[in-house]
Amino acid sequence: MPSRSENAKKPANRAKLTIFPEDYYVIHLPSHTKEIPSEWYRRATTRFAVFIRQPDEITLVVTRRKWLVMKNIFPKYQQSLPMKIVALDKDMVRKAGGYTAMAAAMAGAKLSAIPISSFSFDHLLVPKASLPRAMKVLRSHLVNGK
């Protein structure tokens, strides 16, 4: 992969990766699942949540605490191992070669990550057990372009 120019590297050296303190789960629900409780979206109790409805399934990303309190309302579900969320400013990601370059760096290190984008930030959901290695890879990529 081509290295970034020196000018592109400088802002990345000051880049801040934000790790959300909560543990999260990625949840799979059948498409016929009842409505999702509005509690999962309340600003006062929700730092980050994702809801994706597709024809054959629903995917949620919610905090461990919320999931443990509310999972009993769902008769069928699958859940991931605990995940951590790393937030990256989109300008920073663009200067680091783009979102795909960040994902490629993770894949090259044999680390799994689930990418999620919002308007101003890109996020990577990383298995909690892999977080130290993932942060090392991301920082190295941001600084060195590798």
C-alpha positions as CSV (number, residue, x, y, z in Angstrom):
1,M,0.0,0.0,0.0
2,P,1.5,3.4,-0.9
3,S,2.7,5.5,2.0
4,R,1.0,8.8,2.7
5,S,2.8,12.1,2.1
6,E,4.6,13.8,4.9
7,N,1.9,16.5,4.9
8,A,-0.9,14.0,5.4
9,K,1.0,12.3,8.2
10,K,1.3,15.4,10.4
11,P,-2.4,15.7,11.3
12,A,-2.6,12.0,12.0
13,N,0.2,12.3,14.6
14,R,-2.1,14.5,16.6
15,A,-5.1,12.3,15.9
16,K,-7.2,11.2,18.9
17,L,-8.9,7.8,18.9
18,T,-11.8,7.8,21.4
19,I,-12.6,4.5,23.1
20,F,-16.1,4.4,24.6
21,P,-15.9,3.1,28.2
22,E,-18.9,0.8,28.0
23,D,-18.9,-2.7,26.7
24,Y,-21.3,-3.3,23.8
25,Y,-23.0,-6.3,22.1
26,V,-24.0,-6.8,18.5
27,I,-27.4,-8.4,18.7
28,H,-29.2,-10.3,15.9
29,L,-33.0,-10.5,16.2
30,P,-35.5,-12.2,13.8
31,S,-37.2,-9.8,11.4
32,H,-40.6,-10.4,13.1
33,T,-39.4,-9.1,16.4
34,K,-41.7,-6.7,18.3
35,E,-40.8,-3.1,18.4
36,I,-37.6,-2.1,20.0
37,P,-38.1,-0.3,23.4
38,S,-37.6,3.5,23.1
39,E,-35.3,3.3,26.1
40,W,-32.5,2.2,23.8
41,Y,-32.6,5.6,22.1
42,R,-33.0,8.0,25.0
43,R,-30.3,10.6,25.0
44,A,-30.0,10.6,28.8
45,T,-29.1,6.9,28.9
46,T,-27.6,6.1,25.5
47,R,-24.2,7.3,24.4
48,F,-24.2,5.1,21.3
49,A,-26.7,2.7,19.7
50,V,-27.3,1.3,16.3
51,F,-30.5,-0.1,14.8
52,I,-30.5,-1.8,11.4
53,R,-33.7,-3.4,10.0
54,Q,-33.4,-5.5,6.9
55,P,-36.0,-7.8,5.3
56,D,-34.8,-10.9,7.1
57,E,-33.2,-9.6,10.3
58,I,-32.7,-6.8,12.8
59,T,-29.2,-5.9,14.1
60,L,-28.7,-3.8,17.2
61,V,-25.6,-2.5,18.8
62,V,-26.3,-1.7,22.5
63,T,-24.5,-1.4,25.8
64,R,-24.0,-4.5,27.8
65,R,-25.9,-3.0,30.7
66,K,-29.0,-2.2,28.5
67,W,-28.9,-5.6,26.9
68,L,-28.7,-7.5,30.2
69,V,-31.7,-5.5,31.5
70,M,-33.8,-5.9,28.4
71,K,-32.9,-9.1,26.7
72,N,-35.6,-11.1,28.4
73,I,-38.3,-9.4,26.3
74,F,-36.9,-11.2,23.2
75,P,-37.7,-14.9,22.8
76,K,-35.0,-15.4,20.2
77,Y,-31.7,-13.6,19.7
78,Q,-28.0,-14.1,19.1
79,Q,-25.3,-11.9,20.7
80,S,-21.7,-11.3,20.1
81,L,-18.9,-11.4,22.5
82,P,-18.3,-8.1,24.4
83,M,-17.1,-5.3,22.0
84,K,-15.5,-1.9,22.4
85,I,-16.2,1.1,20.2
86,V,-13.4,3.2,18.8
87,A,-14.5,6.5,17.4
88,L,-12.4,8.2,14.7
89,D,-13.0,11.7,13.3
90,K,-13.8,11.4,9.6
91,D,-11.3,14.1,8.6
92,M,-8.6,12.1,10.4
93,V,-9.6,8.9,8.7
94,R,-9.7,10.6,5.3
95,K,-6.1,11.9,5.9
96,A,-5.0,8.4,6.9
97,G,-5.9,7.0,3.5
98,G,-9.7,6.5,4.1
99,Y,-11.9,4.2,5.9
100,T,-11.0,1.2,3.8
101,A,-7.3,1.7,4.5
102,M,-8.1,1.6,8.3
103,A,-10.1,-1.6,7.8
104,A,-7.3,-3.1,5.6
105,A,-4.8,-2.3,8.4
106,M,-7.0,-4.2,10.9
107,A,-7.5,-7.1,8.5
108,G,-3.7,-7.2,7.7
109,A,-3.1,-7.7,11.5
110,K,-5.7,-10.5,11.5
111,L,-8.0,-8.4,13.7
112,S,-11.8,-8.3,13.3
113,A,-13.6,-5.0,13.3
114,I,-17.1,-4.0,12.4
115,P,-17.2,-0.5,10.8
116,I,-20.1,1.8,11.4
117,S,-20.3,5.4,10.2
118,S,-22.3,8.4,11.4
119,F,-22.3,11.9,9.8
120,S,-19.1,13.1,11.5
121,F,-17.4,10.0,12.8
122,D,-16.4,6.6,11.8
123,H,-16.5,3.9,14.4
124,L,-14.9,0.5,14.7
125,L,-16.5,-2.2,16.9
126,V,-13.6,-4.3,18.1
127,P,-13.8,-7.5,20.3
128,K,-12.9,-6.4,23.8
129,A,-10.2,-9.0,24.1
130,S,-8.5,-7.6,20.9
131,L,-8.6,-3.9,21.9
132,P,-5.0,-3.5,23.0
133,R,-3.7,-5.0,19.7
134,A,-6.3,-3.1,17.6
135,M,-5.2,0.3,19.2
136,K,-1.6,-0.5,18.4
137,V,-2.4,-1.3,14.8
138,L,-4.6,1.8,14.4
139,R,-2.1,4.2,15.9
140,S,0.7,2.7,13.8
141,H,-1.4,3.1,10.7
142,L,-2.3,6.7,11.5
143,V,1.3,7.7,12.2
144,N,3.1,5.6,9.7
145,G,0.6,4.8,7.0
146,K,1.1,1.0,7.7
